[in-house]
Amino acid sequence: MDDITVRYNFKYDSVIVIQSLLPNEPETGKELFNDITRRRCERNGTRAHYISIQTKNEFFQELYAIKAQVIAGTVSPILHMEIHGGRKGLELGNGEVVLWEELAGIFREMNRALKNGLIISLATCQGAYMYKLTDIQQTAPYWGFIGPKDIIRNENFTRDFSGFYDLLLETHDLGKALDALNINNETYLYAFLTAEMIFDLVVEEINRRPKEKSVETFRRLFSRTKKAFPELNRYQRRQQLKHNQNVHNRSVFLAKLKRDFLMK
């Protein structure tokens, strides 16, 4: 466990499996829980929990209950979801849709309480699109997550995540477990993204855009200085803005933004 903390900067003391599938479908989440996670957790002292829900109201009630425990410091979970999904979000057993954006706030609160230690795995078609709930101007909603890039058959989810959790809970080595997740596939079907990776990708995209000239930045920001510094006259506001531009350059700003995002 110490090894995974040093290498990957997250700790966990429990695995929570949340299932929401159609009534006539195989209960793949329950199978994963009974066959792998509960058995492995019993052997290594990690707690295991299984939750089955159908409605959006039930889903958020369970998430709020987990969040309360996280904030109280009584649980540091890995969240695993066996739920249908797509690019926009999750589709629950009764057909209700939960948009990725609707999960941002509650995951952010959990991750903040865990000091950027929340990890989420998604046995959810196109679960990789959960990156959409990331806003680099706020604290990260998770340390990292695992999810498929495309549509995957249910039996493949069972096979792949069984291998993942079997190895993770036995060795506490996330790298090896990620290899096991994809080992049965000719190509890597699952994305593994940390909040730091996403931040760096967003900044890289921003840096590819044409840079605004300093005079343009000055003109754009000057109108805001009246609200920020109502006690200053026009000349004083201009001087204050020039000072801020000189002191707070782009690289300094991005470095601080990243530290705040990752809660370092």
C-alpha positions in Angstrom: 0.0 0.0 0.0 2.9 2.4 0.7 4.2 1.8 -2.8 1.0 2.8 -4.5 0.9 6.0 -2.3 4.4 7.1 -3.2 4.1 6.3 -6.9 0.5 7.3 -7.6 -0.4 9.7 -4.8 -3.6 8.1 -3.7 -4.7 5.9 -0.9 -7.8 3.8 -0.5 -9.3 1.7 2.2 -12.4 0.4 0.4 -13.8 -0.5 -3.0 -17.4 0.6 -3.7 -19.2 -1.1 -6.6 -22.2 0.8 -7.8 -24.5 -1.0 -10.3 -27.4 0.4 -12.3 -28.4 -1.9 -15.2 -31.6 -2.9 -17.0 -33.7 -5.4 -15.0 -33.2 -8.2 -17.6 -29.4 -7.8 -17.9 -26.7 -9.9 -16.3 -25.6 -8.2 -13.0 -22.0 -7.7 -13.9 -21.3 -5.4 -11.0 -22.7 -7.9 -8.5 -20.6 -10.6 -10.2 -17.4 -8.5 -10.0 -18.2 -7.8 -6.3 -18.9 -11.4 -5.4 -16.2 -13.1 -7.5 -13.3 -10.6 -7.1 -13.5 -7.5 -5.0 -15.2 -8.9 -1.9 -12.9 -11.9 -1.8 -9.7 -10.0 -2.4 -10.7 -7.3 0.1 -11.4 -9.8 2.8 -7.9 -11.2 2.3 -6.0 -7.9 2.5 -8.2 -6.0 5.0 -9.7 -3.6 2.6 -13.5 -3.0 2.9 -15.8 -3.8 0.0 -19.3 -2.5 -0.6 -22.0 -3.2 -3.3 -24.8 -0.8 -4.1 -27.6 -1.5 -6.6 -29.8 1.4 -7.7 -32.2 2.2 -10.5 -33.2 5.8 -10.4 -31.4 9.1 -10.5 -32.7 10.0 -7.0 -31.3 6.8 -5.6 -28.0 7.3 -7.3 -27.4 10.7 -5.9 -28.6 9.7 -2.4 -25.9 7.0 -2.4 -23.3 9.4 -3.7 -24.2 12.0 -1.0 -24.0 9.2 1.7 -20.5 8.2 0.4 -19.5 11.9 0.3 -20.5 12.4 3.9 -18.4 9.4 5.0 -15.4 10.7 2.9 -15.7 14.2 4.5 -16.0 12.6 8.0 -12.8 10.7 7.3 -14.3 7.3 7.7 -13.8 6.0 4.2 -11.3 6.6 1.3 -12.9 4.7 -1.6 -12.2 3.6 -5.1 -15.5 4.1 -6.8 -16.4 1.5 -9.5 -19.5 2.0 -11.7 -21.3 -0.7 -13.7 -23.7 1.6 -15.6 -24.6 2.2 -19.2 -23.2 5.4 -20.6 -22.2 7.5 -23.6 -20.4 10.7 -24.5 -22.8 12.9 -22.5 -23.0 10.8 -19.3 -24.5 7.8 -17.6 -27.8 6.1 -18.3 -29.3 4.4 -15.3 -31.4 1.3 -15.1 -34.7 3.2 -15.4 -33.5 5.1 -18.4 -32.7 8.4 -16.6 -29.6 10.2 -17.7 -26.9 11.7 -15.5 -24.8 14.2 -17.3 -21.0 14.2 -16.6 -21.4 17.8 -15.5 -23.9 16.9 -12.8 -21.2 14.7 -11.1 -18.6 17.4 -11.0 -19.6 19.1 -7.8 -20.0 16.0 -5.6 -16.8 14.3 -7.0 -14.9 17.6 -6.4 -16.0 17.7 -2.7 -15.0 14.1 -2.2 -11.6 14.7 -3.9 -11.0 17.8 -1.9 -11.6 15.9 1.3 -9.2 13.2 0.1 -6.6 15.8 -0.8 -6.7 14.8 -4.4 -7.0 11.1 -3.8 -10.2 10.0 -5.5 -10.0 7.3 -8.2 -13.0 6.2 -10.3 -13.3 3.2 -12.6 -16.1 3.0 -15.1 -17.4 -0.1 -16.7 -19.4 2.3 -18.8 -19.4 2.6 -22.6 -17.4 5.7 -23.6 -16.7 6.4 -19.9 -13.5 8.1 -21.0 -15.6 11.1 -21.8 -15.9 11.8 -18.0 -12.9 14.1 -18.6 -15.6 16.7 -19.7 -16.4 17.4 -16.0 -12.9 18.8 -15.4 -12.6 22.5 -15.0 -9.0 23.7 -14.5 -10.2 26.9 -12.8 -11.6 24.8 -9.9 -10.1 22.0 -7.8 -9.8 18.7 -9.5 -12.9 16.4 -9.3 -10.7 13.2 -9.0 -7.1 12.2 -8.8 -7.7 10.0 -11.8 -10.2 7.8 -13.6 -10.3 4.7 -15.9 -12.9 4.3 -18.6 -13.4 2.9 -22.1 -13.0 5.1 -25.1 -15.7 3.4 -27.1 -18.6 0.9 -26.8 -17.7 -2.4 -25.1 -19.7 -5.6 -24.7 -20.8 -6.4 -21.1 -18.9 -9.7 -21.0 -15.7 -7.8 -21.9 -16.3 -5.5 -19.0 -16.6 -8.5 -16.6 -13.4 -10.1 -18.0 -11.3 -6.9 -18.1 -12.2 -5.4 -14.7 -12.0 -8.8 -13.0 -8.4 -8.9 -14.1 -7.8 -5.3 -13.1 -9.2 -5.6 -9.5 -7.8 -9.1 -9.0 -4.3 -7.7 -9.6 -4.8 -4.3 -8.0 -6.1 -5.7 -4.7 -3.5 -8.4 -4.6 -0.4 -6.3 -5.5 -1.5 -2.7 -4.9 0.3 -1.9 -8.1 -1.8 0.3 -10.3 0.5 0.1 -13.3 0.3 -3.7 -13.4 -3.4 -3.6 -12.9 -3.8 -1.2 -15.8 -1.8 -3.6 -18.0 -4.1 -6.4 -16.9 -7.1 -4.3 -17.8 -6.0 -4.1 -21.4 -4.1 -7.4 -21.8 -7.0 -9.2 -23.4 -7.4 -6.5 -26.1 -5.3 -6.1 -29.3 -5.5 -2.3 -28.7 -5.8 -0.3 -25.6 -9.6 0.2 -25.2 -9.4 1.9 -21.8 -8.2 5.4 -21.1 -6.4 6.1 -17.8 -6.3 9.8 -17.1 -5.1 11.7 -14.0 -6.3 15.2 -13.3 -2.7 16.4 -13.8 -2.6 14.8 -17.3 -5.8 16.6 -18.2 -4.6 19.9 -16.9 -1.4 19.6 -18.9 -3.4 18.7 -22.1 -5.7 21.7 -21.6 -2.8 24.1 -21.1 -1.0 22.6 -24.2 -4.1 23.3 -26.2 -4.3 26.9 -24.8 -0.6 27.4 -25.7 -1.3 26.4 -29.3 -3.7 29.3 -29.7 -2.4 32.7 -31.0 -1.1 34.7 -28.0 -2.7 37.9 -27.2 -0.5 41.0 -27.4 0.2 42.7 -24.1 -1.5 45.9 -25.3 -4.6 43.9 -26.2 -4.5 42.2 -22.7 -4.2 45.7 -21.1 -7.3 47.0 -23.0 -9.3 43.9 -22.2 -8.5 43.9 -18.5 -8.6 47.7 -17.9 -12.4 47.9 -17.7 -12.3 45.3 -14.9 -10.0 47.3 -12.7 -12.7 49.8 -11.8 -14.7 47.1 -10.1 -11.5 45.5 -8.6 -10.1 48.8 -7.3 -13.0 51.2 -6.8 -10.9 53.4 -4.5 -8.4 54.3 -7.3 -8.6 57.0 -9.9 -8.1 56.2 -13.6 -4.4 56.9 -13.6 -3.9 54.8 -10.5 -5.8 51.9 -12.0 -3.6 52.0 -15.1 -0.5 51.9 -13.0 -1.9 49.0 -10.9 -2.8 47.0 -14.0 0.7 47.6 -15.5 2.2 46.4 -12.3 0.1 43.3 -12.2 1.0 42.5 -15.8 4.7 42.7 -15.1 4.6 40.7 -11.8 2.0 38.1 -12.8 3.3 36.7 -16.0 1.8 33.7 -17.9 4.0 31.0 -16.5 3.7 32.1 -12.9 -0.1 32.3 -13.3 -0.3 28.7 -14.8 2.0 27.3 -12.1 -0.3 28.7 -9.4 -3.4 27.6 -11.3 -2.0 24.0 -11.4 -1.1 24.0 -7.7 -4.6 25.1 -6.8 -6.2 22.6 -9.2 -4.2 19.7 -7.7 -4.5 21.0 -4.2 -0.7 21.0 -3.6 
